[in-house]
Amino acid sequence: MERAGLFGAGLLAVSLWHIILSRSGFRAILLPTLLAFALAGLVEALRGGGRGRFLLAGVLFGLLVHAYPSSRAAPLLVPPYLLAEIGLSRAAWRRAAPGMAIFFAAALAIASPMLVHYLHHPADFNNPKRTVSVFSPGLGQGEVAAHLEHNVAATLLMFHLRGDTNWRHNLSGAPKAGAQ
């Protein structure tokens, strides 16, 4: 298991996209790191790591909502894991309950500023500030075909001829295959 972790860390250290995104301060780069450490802390806590591990895991899990919008799906990972780790035994759930209460309370406390913001500004929860689909009601009927044609062409060209010119995504203009 250690070797897999070191191999993954080595790949991450030389990954072009990770280097570009982490150097530019792009907030999405925090999501995999926070999620991995939060879930690892929860695993350690459930396997006998103590209340401090539950607290740390909860704090890290609560920070997820501040990192990137797609972290809203992270809570869906917890119930299947808990079921797999704890099982169906009532006694095992009773033993885990105090630690899980610490985990959830810490996560809720840390996430609460953003959750309160979502309560007051529900439109921000879905982040509808940009058009990401040709089926979006924000596009006029005549624009759909032109956008679809442009996106299909750009996607096909990106692999071998011309990549994205945004430095946040790649070496400017370099095809994805050539940039790696």
C-alpha positions in Angstrom: 0.0 0.0 0.0 2.9 2.4 0.8 4.3 1.8 -2.7 1.0 2.7 -4.3 0.9 6.0 -2.3 4.4 6.9 -3.2 3.8 6.1 -6.9 0.6 8.2 -6.9 2.4 11.1 -5.2 5.3 10.8 -7.8 2.8 10.9 -10.7 1.0 13.9 -9.1 4.3 15.7 -8.7 5.1 15.6 -12.4 1.6 15.9 -13.8 1.4 18.9 -16.1 -2.2 19.8 -15.2 -1.6 19.5 -11.5 1.5 21.7 -11.6 -0.3 24.3 -13.7 -3.4 24.3 -11.6 -1.6 24.3 -8.2 0.7 27.2 -9.3 -2.1 29.4 -10.4 -4.0 29.0 -7.2 -7.0 27.3 -8.9 -9.2 26.2 -6.0 -10.3 22.9 -7.5 -6.8 21.6 -6.7 -7.8 21.4 -3.0 -10.7 19.1 -3.6 -8.8 15.8 -4.1 -6.4 16.6 -1.4 -9.0 17.5 1.2 -11.2 14.6 0.3 -8.4 12.1 0.4 -7.2 13.2 3.8 -10.8 13.5 5.2 -11.7 10.0 4.2 -8.3 8.6 5.3 -8.8 10.2 8.7 -12.3 8.8 8.9 -11.0 5.3 8.0 -8.2 5.6 10.7 -10.7 6.9 13.3 -13.2 4.0 12.7 -10.3 1.5 12.9 -9.3 2.7 16.3 -7.6 6.0 15.8 -9.5 7.8 18.6 -11.7 10.9 18.9 -9.0 13.3 17.6 -9.0 11.5 14.3 -12.8 11.8 14.1 -12.5 15.6 14.8 -9.7 16.1 12.2 -11.6 14.1 9.6 -14.7 16.1 10.2 -12.9 19.4 10.0 -11.3 18.4 6.7 -14.6 17.1 5.4 -16.3 20.4 6.3 -13.7 22.4 4.5 -14.7 20.6 1.2 -17.7 22.8 0.7 -15.4 25.8 0.7 -13.0 24.3 -1.8 -15.0 23.7 -5.0 -18.7 23.3 -5.9 -18.4 19.6 -7.0 -17.6 18.7 -3.4 -21.3 18.7 -2.8 -21.3 15.1 -4.0 -18.7 14.1 -1.4 -21.3 13.3 1.3 -22.6 10.5 -1.0 -19.4 8.6 -0.4 -19.8 8.4 3.4 -22.9 6.1 3.8 -21.7 3.3 1.6 -18.3 3.4 3.3 -19.8 3.4 6.7 -22.0 0.4 5.8 -19.0 -1.4 4.4 -16.7 -0.6 7.4 -19.2 -0.9 10.3 -21.5 -3.5 8.8 -25.0 -4.3 10.0 -24.2 -5.0 13.7 -26.1 -2.8 16.1 -23.3 -3.1 18.6 -20.7 -1.9 16.1 -22.9 1.1 15.2 -23.3 1.9 18.9 -19.5 1.8 19.4 -19.0 4.0 16.3 -21.8 6.5 17.2 -19.9 8.8 19.5 -17.0 9.2 17.1 -19.4 9.7 14.1 -21.2 12.4 16.1 -17.9 14.2 16.5 -17.2 13.8 12.8 -20.5 15.1 11.7 -20.6 17.9 14.2 -17.1 19.1 13.1 -18.0 18.9 9.4 -21.2 20.8 10.0 -19.6 23.5 12.1 -16.9 24.1 9.5 -19.3 23.9 6.5 -22.0 26.0 8.1 -20.8 29.5 6.8 -21.2 28.2 3.2 -24.4 26.3 4.0 -25.9 29.5 5.5 -24.8 31.4 2.4 -26.6 28.8 0.2 -29.8 29.2 2.4 -29.7 33.0 1.7 -28.6 32.6 -1.9 -30.0 29.3 -3.3 -29.1 30.2 -6.9 -25.4 29.9 -5.9 -25.9 26.3 -4.9 -26.2 25.2 -8.6 -23.7 27.8 -9.8 -25.7 28.8 -12.9 -23.3 31.7 -13.7 -22.1 30.2 -17.0 -23.6 28.3 -19.9 -22.1 24.8 -20.0 -24.6 23.0 -22.2 -26.0 23.6 -25.7 -29.3 22.6 -24.2 -29.2 25.5 -21.7 -32.2 27.9 -21.8 -29.7 30.8 -21.9 -28.8 30.0 -25.5 -31.0 31.1 -28.3 -32.4 28.5 -30.8 -30.1 29.7 -33.6 -26.9 29.5 -31.5 -27.1 25.8 -30.6 -25.9 24.4 -33.9 -23.0 26.9 -34.1 -21.8 26.2 -30.5 -22.2 22.4 -31.0 -20.2 22.5 -34.2 -17.4 24.6 -32.6 -17.1 22.4 -29.5 -17.0 19.1 -31.5 -14.3 20.5 -33.8 -12.3 21.9 -30.9 -12.5 18.5 -29.1 -11.4 16.6 -32.1 -8.5 18.9 -32.8 -7.2 19.0 -29.2 -5.7 15.6 -29.2 -3.2 16.1 -32.1 -3.4 19.5 -33.7 -4.4 22.4 -31.5 -5.1 22.5 -27.8 -6.7 25.1 -25.5 -5.0 28.5 -25.5 -5.8 29.0 -21.9 -2.6 28.5 -19.8 -4.7 27.3 -16.9 -5.5 24.2 -18.9 -2.4 23.3 -20.9 0.6 24.7 -22.5 -1.0 27.4 -24.7 -2.2 25.9 -28.0 -0.4 22.6 -27.5 -2.3 19.4 -28.3 -3.1 17.3 -25.2 -1.2 14.3 -26.5 1.9 16.4 -27.2 1.8 18.3 -23.9 2.1 15.2 -21.7 
